[in-house]
Amino acid sequence: MKASAGDRLIVEGTYGGDVRKEGLIIQVEHADGSPPYLVRWLEDGHESLVYPGPDARIVAAAR
C-alpha cells in the first residue's frame, strides 16, 4: 500500500455492526509512501497514526 499526503484512507467495517471510516492522510512517514500514516478522521476530526490492515484502501487525491 502506497499513499501521499492528501489521499483518503477508507476502512471498511468487517463485522456486522462496524461502520465504514474515512480519513484524510495528513502525513506519510516514509518517502516511498508506505505506512504508517497520520490520518485525520472525518467523522470527528481526531488524528491517529495508522498501519492499515486488509480492510483498508487508499483513494488518491486529484493532483
C-alpha positions as CSV (number, residue, x, y, z in Angstrom):
1,M,0.0,0.0,0.0
2,K,1.4,3.4,-1.0
3,A,-0.1,6.8,-0.3
4,S,0.7,10.6,-0.3
5,A,-0.5,13.4,2.0
6,G,-3.9,14.5,0.8
7,D,-5.1,11.0,-0.2
8,R,-8.1,9.4,1.6
9,L,-7.9,6.3,3.7
10,I,-11.1,4.2,3.8
11,V,-11.5,1.4,6.3
12,E,-14.5,-0.8,5.6
13,G,-16.3,-2.4,8.5
14,T,-15.6,-6.1,8.6
15,Y,-18.2,-7.1,11.2
16,G,-22.0,-6.7,11.2
17,G,-22.1,-3.6,13.4
18,D,-18.9,-1.9,12.2
19,V,-19.2,1.2,10.0
20,R,-17.0,2.5,7.3
21,K,-14.5,5.1,8.4
22,E,-12.9,7.7,6.2
23,G,-10.0,9.9,6.9
24,L,-7.6,12.3,5.3
25,I,-3.9,11.3,5.2
26,I,-2.1,14.4,6.5
27,Q,1.4,12.9,6.8
28,V,3.3,9.9,5.3
29,E,6.2,8.7,7.4
30,H,8.3,7.1,4.6
31,A,9.5,8.6,1.3
32,D,8.2,5.5,-0.6
33,G,4.6,6.1,0.6
34,S,4.4,3.1,2.8
35,P,2.7,3.1,6.2
36,P,2.3,4.3,8.8
37,Y,0.1,7.3,8.0
38,L,-1.0,10.1,10.2
39,V,-4.8,10.3,9.5
40,R,-7.4,12.9,10.4
41,W,-10.7,11.1,10.7
42,L,-13.6,12.9,9.0
43,E,-16.3,11.9,11.5
44,D,-14.8,13.6,14.5
45,G,-11.5,15.3,13.4
46,H,-9.3,13.3,15.7
47,E,-5.9,12.2,14.4
48,S,-4.1,8.9,14.8
49,L,-1.1,7.0,13.4
50,V,-2.4,4.2,11.3
51,Y,-0.9,1.0,9.9
52,P,-3.7,0.0,7.5
53,G,-5.0,-3.6,7.5
54,P,-6.5,-5.7,4.7
55,D,-9.9,-3.9,5.2
56,A,-8.4,-0.6,4.2
57,R,-7.9,1.1,0.8
58,I,-6.4,4.4,-0.5
59,V,-8.2,6.8,-2.7
60,A,-5.7,9.1,-4.4
61,A,-6.3,12.8,-4.3
62,A,-6.9,14.6,-7.6
63,R,-3.5,16.0,-8.5
